[in-house]
Amino acid sequence: MTGRFNLAELTRPDLKGLVPYDPHIVPGVIKLDANENPFDFPRKVKEYICAGLQSKLFTRYPDPLARDLLTGLSDYNGVPSNCIMVGNGSDEIILNLMLAFGTGREVVIASPTFSMYRIHAQVAGAGWREVPRRNNFEPDIPALLDAAANPGVSMIFICSPNNPTGNATPREEIRKLLENTRALVVLDEAYLEFGGESAVPLLSSYLNLIILKTFSKAFGLAGLRVGYLLAGPDVVGELLRIKQPYNLNAFSQFAAGAVLKHRDLLRDQVEAIKAGRDKLFVSMAGMEGVEIFPSDANFILFRTPVEADKIFKELLREGVLIRNVSGPGLEKCMRVTVGTEEENGEFLEKLKAVLNVCQD
């Protein structure tokens, strides 16, 4: 025996400050914190899925390339199947991008934005540089290009519509990035179905463009974890080298395919969410002291004169869970997901009451 086991000696020093993700699971509340689809999954789609279940779906390994699902995604996005890769949610794909192109290098992130870009960079052993967005939360394209000019930078990450600010980046701004950098430009379009302009038409012209998509938001499959990537065949080929062989289970593949076949039913829900968002925006804008930021997504960012943590805790005490996103550039800010009409009404009522109490 050469010595006594000491886990601390084996742990990567650069990960010691990484805090495990806490999704704030709180039972019995109105859940408006995770940007999920608030409506029941369409009965017709559930019936289709149940009718298609076969024993081999559970007893055999899934297709590692998810070829049936790729066919549906190819039709939906208008890109060839060899330009698509599916993953166990967008999170897995982001980590794969970091492992394939980021480890030992540096990535540039337009912030404030989705925190998992930075976290996955750290997990993969990549450096990161955050470039602040402008005062209106638009990405600072010249500053991003300047940061990416460093030869050690391999990727630029932009979310559009951006989480948590809600604003979308015009396609021409993305084109400017693509034309003036040697880095890969990763555009996260997780919320694109709710608003904004997709960059998919640019894929055939720019080999350094990568687009992330998900079934977790508009398509209501957050519980099954299905994400996918659109990129040139060479980029997909590099990612397939490191992708786990059976990363997306057979049931999720089948359910995602069923959603694509019945996407008109989900499109109706998306329109209802957008209408609810616009109505919620108007109501919140009429509240004294509340600052509302325009949104192209299924959530709204807002700020009050009161510290965000206090508003968050008081709303939770009243049975409404939202997301506290207060931080650099987002001081006193919170994010609320657009729910059903009843949920939105309950949130508005509780927010008014909480603000009255907190500002007295």
C-alpha positions as CSV (number, residue, x, y, z in Angstrom):
1,M,0.0,0.0,0.0
2,T,1.5,3.3,-1.1
3,G,-0.7,5.7,0.9
4,R,-4.1,6.5,2.2
5,F,-6.9,7.5,-0.2
6,N,-7.5,11.3,-0.3
7,L,-10.2,12.4,-2.7
8,A,-9.0,16.0,-2.5
9,E,-5.7,15.0,-4.1
10,L,-7.4,13.6,-7.1
11,T,-10.0,16.3,-7.7
12,R,-9.3,18.9,-10.4
13,P,-8.4,22.2,-8.7
14,D,-10.1,24.2,-11.4
15,L,-13.5,22.6,-10.6
16,K,-13.4,23.1,-6.8
17,G,-15.3,26.4,-7.1
18,L,-18.0,25.0,-9.3
19,V,-21.4,24.9,-7.5
20,P,-23.7,22.0,-8.5
21,Y,-26.8,23.1,-10.4
22,D,-29.8,23.5,-8.2
23,P,-33.1,23.7,-10.2
24,H,-35.2,24.7,-7.1
25,I,-37.6,21.9,-7.1
26,V,-40.6,23.2,-5.0
27,P,-43.8,21.2,-5.0
28,G,-47.2,22.7,-4.9
29,V,-46.4,26.1,-6.5
30,I,-47.2,27.8,-9.8
31,K,-44.0,27.0,-11.7
32,L,-42.9,29.9,-13.8
33,D,-39.1,29.6,-13.5
34,A,-37.8,27.3,-16.2
35,N,-39.3,28.6,-19.5
36,E,-41.2,25.3,-20.1
37,N,-44.4,25.0,-22.2
38,P,-47.2,25.4,-19.6
39,F,-49.9,23.5,-21.5
40,D,-50.8,19.9,-21.3
41,F,-49.1,17.7,-23.9
42,P,-51.6,17.3,-26.8
43,R,-53.8,14.2,-26.4
44,K,-53.5,13.3,-30.0
45,V,-49.7,13.1,-29.8
46,K,-49.9,11.1,-26.7
47,E,-52.2,8.6,-28.3
48,Y,-49.9,8.4,-31.3
49,I,-46.9,7.7,-29.1
50,C,-48.8,5.1,-27.0
51,A,-50.0,3.3,-30.2
52,G,-46.5,3.1,-31.5
53,L,-44.8,1.6,-28.5
54,Q,-43.2,-1.7,-29.1
55,S,-41.3,-4.0,-26.7
56,K,-38.1,-3.6,-28.8
57,L,-38.2,0.1,-28.0
58,F,-37.2,-0.8,-24.5
59,T,-35.1,-4.0,-24.8
60,R,-32.8,-2.9,-27.6
61,Y,-30.2,-0.1,-27.8
62,P,-31.4,3.0,-29.6
63,D,-30.2,4.0,-33.0
64,P,-27.0,5.9,-32.2
65,L,-27.5,8.3,-35.1
66,A,-31.3,8.7,-34.5
67,R,-31.8,8.3,-38.3
68,D,-35.6,8.4,-38.2
69,L,-35.6,11.5,-36.1
70,L,-32.9,13.1,-38.4
71,T,-35.3,12.6,-41.3
72,G,-38.0,14.6,-39.5
73,L,-35.6,17.3,-38.4
74,S,-34.2,17.6,-42.0
75,D,-37.7,18.2,-43.2
76,Y,-38.5,20.7,-40.4
77,N,-35.4,22.7,-40.8
78,G,-34.7,22.4,-44.5
79,V,-31.2,21.1,-44.1
80,P,-29.6,17.7,-45.1
81,S,-29.5,15.0,-42.5
82,N,-25.7,14.9,-42.5
83,C,-25.8,18.5,-41.1
84,I,-27.7,17.5,-38.0
85,M,-26.7,15.8,-34.7
86,V,-29.1,15.1,-31.8
87,G,-28.3,15.1,-28.1
88,N,-29.6,14.5,-24.7
89,G,-30.7,18.1,-24.4
90,S,-28.8,21.1,-25.7
91,D,-26.6,20.8,-22.5
92,E,-25.0,17.7,-23.8
93,I,-24.3,19.2,-27.2
94,I,-22.8,22.3,-25.6
95,L,-20.5,20.1,-23.6
96,N,-19.6,18.1,-26.7
97,L,-18.7,21.4,-28.5
98,M,-16.4,22.4,-25.6
99,L,-14.7,19.0,-25.6
100,A,-14.2,18.9,-29.4
101,F,-13.2,22.5,-30.0
102,G,-12.7,24.2,-26.6
103,T,-10.4,22.1,-24.4
104,G,-7.1,23.9,-23.9
105,R,-8.4,26.9,-25.8
106,E,-10.7,29.8,-25.1
107,V,-14.4,30.6,-25.9
108,V,-16.0,34.0,-26.1
109,I,-19.5,34.5,-24.6
110,A,-21.9,37.4,-25.1
111,S,-23.2,38.0,-21.6
112,P,-25.3,38.1,-19.6
113,T,-26.7,34.9,-21.0
114,F,-27.3,31.2,-20.4
115,S,-24.9,30.2,-17.6
116,M,-24.2,26.7,-19.0
117,Y,-21.9,28.0,-21.7
118,R,-19.4,29.1,-19.1
119,I,-20.0,26.1,-16.8
120,H,-19.4,23.6,-19.7
121,A,-16.3,25.5,-20.7
122,Q,-14.9,25.1,-17.2
123,V,-15.9,21.4,-17.1
124,A,-14.1,20.8,-20.4
125,G,-11.0,22.6,-19.4
126,A,-11.6,25.6,-21.7
127,G,-11.0,29.2,-20.8
128,W,-13.7,31.7,-21.4
129,R,-14.0,35.4,-21.9
130,E,-17.3,37.2,-21.3
131,V,-18.0,40.2,-23.5
132,P,-20.7,42.4,-22.0
133,R,-23.8,43.1,-24.1
134,R,-24.8,46.8,-24.7
135,N,-27.1,48.6,-22.4
136,N,-30.1,47.4,-24.5
137,F,-28.8,43.8,-24.2
138,E,-27.8,43.7,-27.9
139,P,-24.5,41.8,-28.5
140,D,-21.5,44.1,-29.0
141,I,-20.4,42.7,-32.4
142,P,-17.1,44.7,-32.7
143,A,-16.2,43.8,-29.1
144,L,-16.9,40.1,-29.8
145,L,-14.8,40.2,-32.9
146,D,-12.0,41.9,-31.1
147,A,-12.0,39.3,-28.3
148,A,-12.2,36.5,-30.9
149,A,-9.2,37.8,-32.7
150,N,-7.0,36.1,-30.1
151,P,-5.6,33.0,-31.9
152,G,-6.4,30.9,-28.9
153,V,-10.2,31.6,-29.3
154,S,-12.1,28.7,-30.9
155,M,-15.8,29.6,-30.5
156,I,-18.1,32.6,-30.0
157,F,-21.4,31.8,-28.2
158,I,-24.6,33.9,-28.7
159,C,-28.1,33.0,-27.6
160,S,-30.9,34.5,-29.7
161,P,-33.5,35.1,-28.4
162,N,-31.2,35.6,-25.4
163,N,-31.9,33.9,-22.1
164,P,-32.6,35.7,-19.7
165,T,-33.0,39.0,-21.5
166,G,-35.4,37.9,-24.2
167,N,-34.1,39.9,-27.1
168,A,-33.2,38.4,-30.5
169,T,-30.2,39.2,-32.6
170,P,-30.9,40.1,-36.2
171,R,-29.5,37.7,-38.8
172,E,-27.3,40.4,-40.4
173,E,-25.5,40.9,-37.1
174,I,-24.7,37.1,-37.1
175,R,-23.5,37.4,-40.7
176,K,-21.1,40.1,-39.6
177,L,-19.6,37.8,-37.0
178,L,-19.3,34.9,-39.4
179,E,-17.6,37.0,-42.1
180,N,-15.0,38.5,-39.8
181,T,-13.8,35.7,-37.6
182,R,-11.9,32.4,-38.0
183,A,-13.7,31.1,-34.9
184,L,-16.8,28.9,-34.8
185,V,-20.0,30.9,-34.1
186,V,-22.4,29.0,-32.0
187,L,-25.9,30.5,-32.2
188,D,-28.4,29.1,-29.6
189,E,-31.9,29.3,-31.0
190,A,-33.6,27.5,-28.2
191,Y,-36.4,30.1,-28.1
192,L,-36.6,30.9,-31.8
193,E,-40.1,29.4,-32.3
194,F,-41.4,32.3,-30.1
195,G,-39.7,35.1,-32.0
196,G,-36.7,36.5,-33.8
197,E,-35.0,35.7,-37.1
198,S,-33.4,32.3,-37.6
199,A,-29.9,32.0,-39.0
200,V,-30.6,28.7,-40.7
201,P,-30.5,30.3,-44.2
202,L,-26.8,31.2,-43.5
203,L,-25.8,27.6,-42.9
204,S,-25.0,26.8,-46.5
205,S,-22.8,29.9,-46.9
206,Y,-20.8,29.8,-43.7
207,L,-18.9,26.7,-42.6
208,N,-18.2,28.2,-39.2
209,L,-21.8,28.5,-38.2
210,I,-23.3,26.1,-35.6
211,I,-27.0,26.4,-34.6
212,L,-28.5,24.8,-31.4
213,K,-32.1,23.9,-31.2
214,T,-34.3,22.1,-28.6
215,F,-37.6,20.3,-28.0
216,S,-37.7,21.5,-24.4
217,K,-39.4,24.8,-25.0
218,A,-42.0,25.2,-27.8
219,F,-42.3,21.5,-28.3
220,G,-43.1,20.6,-24.7
221,L,-40.6,17.8,-24.3
222,A,-38.5,19.3,-21.4
223,G,-38.9,16.0,-19.5
224,L,-37.4,13.9,-22.3
225,R,-34.3,16.0,-23.0
226,V,-34.0,16.2,-26.7
227,G,-31.8,18.8,-28.3
228,Y,-30.0,19.0,-31.7
229,L,-27.4,20.9,-33.6
230,L,-27.3,22.2,-37.2
231,A,-23.9,22.7,-38.8
232,G,-21.8,21.7,-41.8
233,P,-21.0,18.0,-42.3
234,D,-17.4,18.5,-41.3
235,V,-18.3,20.0,-37.9
236,V,-20.9,17.2,-37.3
237,G,-18.3,14.6,-38.2
238,E,-15.9,16.0,-35.6
239,L,-18.6,15.9,-33.0
240,L,-19.5,12.4,-33.8
241,R,-16.0,11.3,-32.8
242,I,-16.7,12.2,-29.2
243,K,-20.5,11.8,-28.9
244,Q,-21.6,9.0,-26.6
245,P,-22.9,6.2,-28.9
246,Y,-26.3,5.8,-27.3
247,N,-26.8,9.3,-26.0
248,L,-30.5,9.8,-26.9
249,N,-32.7,7.0,-25.7
250,A,-35.2,5.3,-28.0
251,F,-38.3,6.6,-26.4
252,S,-37.1,10.2,-26.6
253,Q,-36.2,9.7,-30.3
254,F,-39.7,8.3,-31.0
255,A,-41.5,11.0,-29.0
256,A,-39.6,13.8,-30.7
257,G,-40.4,12.3,-34.1
258,A,-44.1,12.1,-33.1
259,V,-44.0,15.8,-32.1
260,L,-42.6,16.7,-35.5
261,K,-45.4,14.8,-37.3
262,H,-48.0,16.7,-35.3
263,R,-46.2,20.0,-35.0
264,D,-49.3,22.0,-36.1
265,L,-50.8,21.1,-32.7
266,L,-47.8,22.5,-30.9
267,R,-47.8,25.6,-33.1
268,D,-51.2,26.5,-31.7
269,Q,-49.7,26.3,-28.2
270,V,-46.8,28.6,-29.3
271,E,-49.3,31.2,-30.6
272,A,-51.2,31.0,-27.3
273,I,-47.9,31.5,-25.4
274,K,-47.0,34.5,-27.5
275,A,-50.4,36.1,-27.0
276,G,-50.1,35.5,-23.3
277,R,-46.6,37.0,-23.3
278,D,-47.9,40.2,-25.0
279,K,-50.8,40.5,-22.5
280,L,-48.5,39.8,-19.6
281,F,-46.1,42.5,-20.8
282,V,-48.8,45.1,-21.0
283,S,-50.1,44.3,-17.5
284,M,-46.6,44.4,-15.9
285,A,-45.7,47.6,-17.8
286,G,-48.7,49.3,-16.0
287,M,-47.3,48.5,-12.5
288,E,-45.7,51.4,-10.8
289,G,-41.9,51.0,-10.4
290,V,-41.6,47.9,-12.6
291,E,-39.3,48.0,-15.5
292,I,-40.1,45.6,-18.3
293,F,-37.8,44.5,-21.1
294,P,-39.2,43.5,-24.5
295,S,-39.1,39.8,-25.2
296,D,-39.1,37.6,-28.3
297,A,-39.1,34.5,-26.1
298,N,-41.6,32.7,-23.8
299,F,-40.5,34.7,-20.7
300,I,-40.2,38.3,-19.6
301,L,-37.3,39.9,-17.8
302,F,-38.2,42.6,-15.3
303,R,-36.7,44.8,-12.6
304,T,-38.2,46.4,-9.5
305,P,-36.8,48.9,-7.0
306,V,-36.7,46.1,-4.4
307,E,-33.8,43.6,-4.2
308,A,-34.6,40.6,-6.4
309,D,-34.0,38.1,-3.7
310,K,-36.6,39.6,-1.5
311,I,-39.2,39.7,-4.3
312,F,-38.3,36.1,-5.2
313,K,-38.8,34.8,-1.6
314,E,-42.0,36.7,-1.1
315,L,-43.5,35.4,-4.3
316,L,-42.4,31.9,-3.4
317,R,-44.1,32.3,0.0
318,E,-47.3,33.2,-1.9
319,G,-47.0,30.0,-4.0
320,V,-45.4,31.4,-7.2
321,L,-41.9,30.3,-8.4
322,I,-40.0,32.6,-10.8
323,R,-36.2,32.9,-11.4
324,N,-34.0,35.3,-9.7
325,V,-31.3,36.3,-12.3
326,S,-29.9,39.4,-10.5
327,G,-26.2,39.8,-11.1
328,P,-23.7,42.0,-13.0
329,G,-25.7,43.8,-15.8
330,L,-28.9,42.4,-14.4
331,E,-29.1,44.1,-11.0
332,K,-32.5,43.6,-9.3
333,C,-33.7,41.6,-12.3
334,M,-36.0,38.6,-12.3
335,R,-37.4,36.4,-15.1
336,V,-40.9,35.0,-15.3
337,T,-42.0,32.3,-17.7
338,V,-45.2,32.9,-19.6
339,G,-47.8,30.4,-18.1
340,T,-51.4,29.7,-18.8
341,E,-53.9,32.6,-18.6
342,E,-54.8,31.5,-15.0
343,E,-51.2,31.2,-14.0
344,N,-50.3,34.6,-15.4
345,G,-53.2,36.2,-13.6
346,E,-52.2,34.6,-10.3
347,F,-48.6,35.9,-10.8
348,L,-49.7,39.4,-11.5
349,E,-52.0,39.5,-8.5
350,K,-49.2,38.1,-6.2
351,L,-46.6,40.5,-7.7
352,K,-48.7,43.5,-7.0
353,A,-49.3,42.4,-3.4
354,V,-45.6,41.6,-2.8
355,L,-44.5,45.0,-4.3
356,N,-47.0,46.8,-2.1
357,V,-45.7,45.1,1.0
358,C,-42.0,45.4,0.1
359,Q,-42.2,49.1,-0.8
360,D,-44.1,50.2,2.3
